[in-house]
C-alpha cells in the first residue's frame, strides 16, 4: 500500500483574500454590496425551500424506483453467485477439485474464465442518502450570488486575490 501512495494526485486548496477599501464612501458602498448579497442568499434559500416542497412527492417515487433497481440487482447477484458456486463445484476453474474434468486447467484458456471471480453484492440503498442525493440533484446548485458581490466589491475599490497551494500528496520541491 505504501508503494501506491506515491501515485495519488496532489490535492490543492484555493483561498480567497479580500482587502477592503478605506474611507466612508467605500464603506457605504461595501454595505450596499453586502445587503445585495444577503438579499440574493435569502431569495436563494426561499427558492430552495419551495423546490423541496415541489419535489417531495417525486422523491418518494424515486426511492421506490431505486429499491426496485436494487431488487433486480440483488436477484442478478444471487444468480451470478449460484453460477459461480456451481462452476466451482464442477471444477471449471482449473482447481481440479470438482467432479468435472477440466481440459483448460489454466484460467486464461477456459471458456468460463471471465466469470471466475466471486461476484460482488450490490450496495444497499439507504433512504436518507438516496433522498438527499435526489433533492440535491433537483433543487441544489449555486445561486450565483458570489460573482455579483465580488464585482461590486471591486467596484467599491476593494482588492481580491486568490492563492492556490498544495495541501496533500504534494510533489517534493527541488
C-alpha positions as CSV (number, residue, x, y, z in Angstrom):
1,X,0.0,0.0,0.0
2,X,2.9,2.3,0.7
3,X,4.1,2.0,-2.9
4,X,0.7,3.1,-4.2
5,X,0.6,6.2,-2.0
6,X,3.1,7.9,-4.3
7,X,0.7,7.5,-7.2
8,X,-2.0,9.7,-5.7
9,X,-2.6,13.0,-7.4
10,X,-1.9,16.2,-5.4
11,X,-4.8,18.0,-3.8
12,X,-4.9,21.8,-4.0
13,X,-6.8,24.3,-1.9
14,X,-7.6,27.8,-3.1
15,X,-8.0,30.6,-0.6
16,X,-9.6,34.0,-1.5
17,X,-8.4,37.1,0.3
18,X,-10.4,40.3,0.2
19,X,-8.8,43.6,1.0
20,X,-11.5,46.2,1.8
21,X,-11.0,49.8,0.7
22,X,-10.8,52.6,3.3
23,X,-12.9,55.7,3.5
24,X,-16.5,56.4,4.4
25,X,-17.8,56.3,0.8
26,X,-16.1,53.0,0.2
27,X,-17.6,51.6,3.4
28,X,-21.1,52.7,2.4
29,X,-20.5,51.1,-1.0
30,X,-19.5,47.8,0.7
31,X,-22.5,47.9,2.9
32,X,-24.7,48.1,-0.2
33,X,-22.8,45.2,-1.7
34,X,-23.3,43.1,1.4
35,X,-27.0,44.0,1.5
36,X,-27.4,42.8,-2.1
37,X,-25.5,39.6,-1.3
38,X,-27.8,38.9,1.7
39,X,-30.9,39.6,-0.3
40,X,-29.7,37.2,-3.0
41,X,-28.9,34.5,-0.4
42,X,-32.4,34.9,1.2
43,X,-34.1,34.6,-2.2
44,X,-32.0,31.5,-3.0
45,X,-33.0,29.9,0.3
46,X,-36.7,30.6,-0.3
47,X,-36.4,29.2,-3.9
48,X,-34.7,26.1,-2.5
49,X,-37.4,25.5,0.1
50,X,-40.1,25.9,-2.5
51,X,-38.3,23.5,-4.7
52,X,-38.1,20.9,-1.9
53,X,-41.8,21.2,-1.3
54,X,-42.5,20.8,-5.0
55,X,-40.3,17.6,-5.5
56,X,-41.2,15.9,-2.2
57,X,-43.9,13.7,-3.9
58,X,-41.4,12.7,-6.6
59,X,-38.8,11.9,-4.0
60,X,-40.8,9.0,-2.6
61,X,-41.4,7.6,-6.1
62,X,-37.7,8.0,-6.9
63,X,-36.8,6.0,-3.8
64,X,-39.2,3.2,-4.8
65,X,-37.6,3.1,-8.2
66,X,-34.1,2.8,-6.5
67,X,-35.4,-0.1,-4.4
68,X,-36.8,-1.8,-7.5
69,X,-33.4,-1.5,-9.2
70,X,-31.7,-2.8,-6.1
71,X,-34.1,-5.8,-6.0
72,X,-33.3,-6.6,-9.6
73,X,-29.5,-6.2,-8.9
74,X,-29.8,-8.4,-5.9
75,X,-31.6,-11.1,-8.0
76,X,-28.8,-10.9,-10.6
77,X,-26.2,-11.2,-7.9
78,X,-27.9,-14.3,-6.4
79,X,-28.0,-15.8,-9.9
80,X,-24.3,-15.0,-10.5
81,X,-23.4,-16.3,-7.1
82,X,-25.3,-19.6,-7.8
83,X,-23.5,-19.9,-11.2
84,X,-20.1,-19.2,-9.5
85,X,-20.7,-21.8,-6.8
86,X,-21.9,-24.4,-9.4
87,X,-18.9,-23.8,-11.6
88,X,-16.5,-24.2,-8.6
89,X,-18.3,-27.4,-7.7
90,X,-17.9,-28.9,-11.1
91,X,-14.3,-27.8,-11.3
92,X,-14.4,-25.5,-14.3
93,X,-11.9,-23.0,-12.8
94,X,-8.8,-25.2,-13.0
95,X,-8.6,-26.3,-9.4
96,X,-9.5,-29.9,-10.4
97,X,-11.4,-30.2,-7.1
98,X,-14.8,-30.7,-8.7
99,X,-16.4,-33.6,-10.4
100,X,-15.8,-32.4,-14.0
101,X,-12.5,-32.9,-15.9
102,X,-11.2,-29.5,-17.0
103,X,-9.1,-29.6,-20.1
104,X,-8.4,-25.9,-19.7
105,X,-6.7,-26.1,-16.4
106,X,-5.3,-22.5,-16.8
107,X,-7.9,-19.9,-16.1
108,X,-7.0,-17.8,-19.1
109,X,-7.7,-20.6,-21.6
110,X,-11.1,-21.7,-20.3
111,X,-14.4,-20.5,-21.8
112,X,-15.7,-19.7,-18.3
113,X,-12.5,-17.8,-17.2
114,X,-14.2,-14.3,-17.5
115,X,-16.5,-15.1,-14.6
116,X,-14.0,-16.9,-12.3
117,X,-14.3,-14.3,-9.6
118,X,-16.8,-14.2,-6.8
119,X,-19.5,-11.7,-7.8
120,X,-19.8,-8.5,-5.6
121,X,-23.1,-7.9,-3.9
122,X,-25.0,-4.7,-4.8
123,X,-24.8,-1.8,-2.4
124,X,-27.9,-1.4,-0.2
125,X,-29.5,2.0,-0.8
126,X,-30.3,3.9,2.3
127,X,-33.3,6.1,2.3
128,X,-31.6,9.2,3.7
129,X,-28.8,9.1,1.2
130,X,-31.0,8.4,-1.8
131,X,-33.4,11.2,-0.9
132,X,-30.6,13.7,-0.1
133,X,-29.0,13.0,-3.5
134,X,-32.3,13.3,-5.3
135,X,-33.1,16.6,-3.6
136,X,-29.7,17.9,-4.3
137,X,-29.9,16.9,-8.0
138,X,-33.3,18.5,-8.4
139,X,-33.0,21.6,-6.2
140,X,-29.3,22.1,-5.4
141,X,-26.9,24.3,-7.2
142,X,-25.2,27.6,-6.8
143,X,-27.5,30.6,-6.9
144,X,-24.8,32.8,-8.4
145,X,-24.7,35.3,-5.5
146,X,-20.9,35.5,-5.1
147,X,-19.8,36.8,-8.6
148,X,-22.0,39.9,-8.4
149,X,-20.8,40.6,-4.9
150,X,-17.2,40.2,-6.0
151,X,-17.8,42.7,-8.9
152,X,-19.5,45.1,-6.5
153,X,-16.6,44.7,-4.0
154,X,-14.1,45.5,-6.8
155,X,-16.2,48.5,-8.0
156,X,-16.0,49.9,-4.5
157,X,-12.2,49.9,-4.6
158,X,-11.6,46.6,-2.9
159,X,-8.9,44.1,-4.0
160,X,-9.4,40.3,-4.3
161,X,-6.6,37.9,-4.6
162,X,-6.6,34.1,-4.7
163,X,-3.8,31.8,-3.5
164,X,-3.7,28.1,-4.6
165,X,-1.5,25.8,-2.6
166,X,-0.9,22.1,-2.4
167,X,-2.2,20.6,0.8
168,X,-1.9,16.8,0.2
169,X,0.3,14.5,-1.9
170,X,2.5,17.4,-2.8
171,X,5.5,16.8,-5.1
172,X,8.8,17.4,-3.4
173,X,10.4,20.7,-4.2
174,X,13.9,20.5,-5.7
